[in-house]
Each structure stands twice: as structure tokens, then as C-alpha cells.
Amino acid sequence: MAQYAALEALNTRSYVDEMVNEFKKRRDYVYKRLSEMDGIEVRKPKGTFYMFPRYEFDIPSQKLAEDIMVKEKVAITPGFAFGKYGEKHIRISFATSMKNLELGRDALERFISTL
């Protein structure tokens, strides 16, 4: 069964290349937007579909995530969920459409401007 799956992957390589390019485009967009936000420090990931920016605002990550969800209808994961060094971080996925990423980054920027 694994050999058939590997064969199928090789035969659909163009699709894989398209998705890799699409995720790079999404990653670069989210990275650019986050980099431009005051109070946010972010590194560009190399092999994931999420970012883990650090923020400098005086608010726990769980409260930040909850407030963004309630006020802006945007879901992010609070950094504390990834251990004690995750506090003051948020996890943002870019495994969605560009339109959703644009709306989400606009909402995040609006929210952050109120802090």
C-alpha cells in the first residue's frame, strides 16, 4: 500500500509543487503583515504552515486570544498552550485562503491598535 501511495505522489508532483508555491505565497504575505505591526516580533518559518510571533503587550496570551475571538471573530492559539516559554506569543495558521488571511490580518491589526 505504501508503494502505491508513493507512486501516486510521484505522479501528482505538479500538484504538490503548486501547493508548496501557494503556501510560500501565504507565508510571505502573513510574515510581511505581521512584521509591519507595532509590538510584534516574528520570524519567517521554513517548513510549517503557522507562525509563532512574540508580542510586547501587557496581556496574557490566553486573554489576548479570547479577546481577539470575541471582538474580531478571528481564531488564534494562545502561546501558553505550547509551554511556559510560549507565553507572550500567539500561534497563527496560514493554512487557509488568501482572502481569509487578508481579513484576519486586518482584524488583528485593528485589535492590536487598541492595546
N, C-alpha and C positions, 0 to 999 in steps of 0.2 A: 504494500500500500504506500509506503514512504517513497519508493522509487517512482510510482505513478504520480504522486504529488510533486516530486522534484521535476519530473518530465513536464508536467503541466506548468510549473513555474518557469521553466526554461522556454517553453513555447509561448508564454504570455509576457515575456520580458519587456516588450514595449509598454504594456500597461503599467508594469512596475516602475519603469523609468518615468512615465507620465506622473504617477503618484509621488515619486521622490521629488520631482521638479515642483509639483504643486505644493508639497509640504515645505520645501525650501522657500517658496514664494510666501507662504503663510507665515513661516518662522521669521523671515526677514521683515515682513510687514509689522508683526507684533513686536519684534525687537526694536524696530525704529520708533514705533509709537511709545513704547514703554521708556525707551532711552530719552525721549523728549519730555517726559513728565517730571516735574519738580518733586523731589523727595523719593524718587525711585532709582534703585541701582540694579541693573540687570546684566547678565552675561548671555551671550548667544550660545544656545545649545548646539551640539554637533550631531546627536543621534536620537533625539527624543521628540515627542510631539507636545511638549509642555515647557513652560518657563517657570523659574522659581525666583522672582525678583525679591530683593530686600527693600523694605521701606523704612523711612525715618520718623514716621508719625507716632505720636504717643497714644497708641491704641492697640490692645491685644489683637492678634491675628484672627481669633475666633469672632470677636466683636466686629472687626473690620469686614470679614466675610459675611456675617449676618446682616450688617447694615447695608452693604452693597446689594445683597439679595433683596432686602425689603425695599430700599429706596430706588434702586435702579433696575431691579429684576435681572441681575447678572450673577451667575454662579461662579465662584472661585473657591478653592480649597484653602483653608487656613493653614499656615505653616506649622503651627504647633502639632498638627496631626502627623508630622514627619520627625518628631522627636524634639528634645529640648533645644537643639540648635536651629530648629525650624521657626521658632518664634521670631516675629518681625519680618516674616516672609509670607508670600502668598503663592499658590500654585495656579497657573493659568494654562489651560489647554488650548492648542491651536488646531485641534482635530475637528474642525467644523468649517462651514463655508466662509469665504472671504466676506460676504455680506454680514454674517453673524459676528465675525471678528471686528469689522468696522463698527458695528453697532455697540459691541461690547467694550471696545477701547474708548469710544466716545463716552459711554456711560461711566466707565472707570475714571476717565479724565474729569468728567463733571463732578463725580463724587469726591475725588481727591482734591479738587479745587476748593472744596468746602472745609477741608481739615486744617 
